[in-house]
């Protein structure tokens, strides 16, 4: 079951599947306007949640807590 974005918590780890790709990340910061700064658990790269969803939600969309 997919989580809603308002359920994301700073410091928690999540897995996002969308358009055939899977991302595992920790929420580093929650900014105004529901902007989420994430850190990839494997590469340690920082990015925004909006970057992962720029092409919309695919049929395989799933967001779950690890």
C-alpha positions in Angstrom: 0.0 0.0 0.0 1.4 3.4 -1.0 2.0 6.0 1.6 0.9 9.6 1.1 3.6 12.3 1.0 2.3 13.9 4.2 3.2 10.7 6.0 6.9 11.0 5.2 9.0 11.8 8.3 12.5 13.2 8.6 15.1 10.5 9.3 12.9 7.7 8.1 13.8 5.3 5.3 11.6 4.6 2.3 11.4 2.7 -1.0 9.8 4.3 -4.0 9.0 2.3 -7.1 7.9 4.2 -10.2 8.1 3.7 -14.0 10.2 0.5 -13.5 12.8 2.1 -11.3 13.3 1.6 -7.5 14.8 4.2 -5.2 15.7 3.7 -1.5 16.2 6.9 0.4 16.2 8.6 3.8 14.3 11.9 4.2 16.9 14.5 5.2 14.8 17.6 5.3 11.2 18.7 4.8 10.9 22.3 3.5 8.0 24.6 2.9 5.6 23.7 0.1 6.1 19.9 0.7 9.6 19.9 -0.8 11.5 16.9 0.5 15.3 16.6 0.4 16.3 13.0 0.2 19.6 11.0 0.4 19.9 7.8 -1.6 20.8 4.9 0.7 23.1 3.3 -1.9 24.9 6.3 -3.7 24.5 8.9 -0.8 23.4 11.4 -3.5 21.1 14.2 -2.5 18.0 14.9 -4.5 14.4 16.1 -4.2 11.3 13.9 -4.2 9.9 16.1 -7.0 12.8 14.9 -9.2 11.7 11.3 -8.9 8.1 12.2 -9.8 8.7 14.7 -12.6 7.1 12.3 -15.2 4.1 11.5 -13.0 3.1 8.3 -11.2 3.3 5.2 -13.3 1.1 2.0 -13.0 3.7 0.5 -10.8 3.9 3.4 -8.3 4.5 2.4 -4.7 5.9 4.3 -1.8 6.6 2.2 1.4 8.6 2.6 4.6 11.7 0.3 5.0 
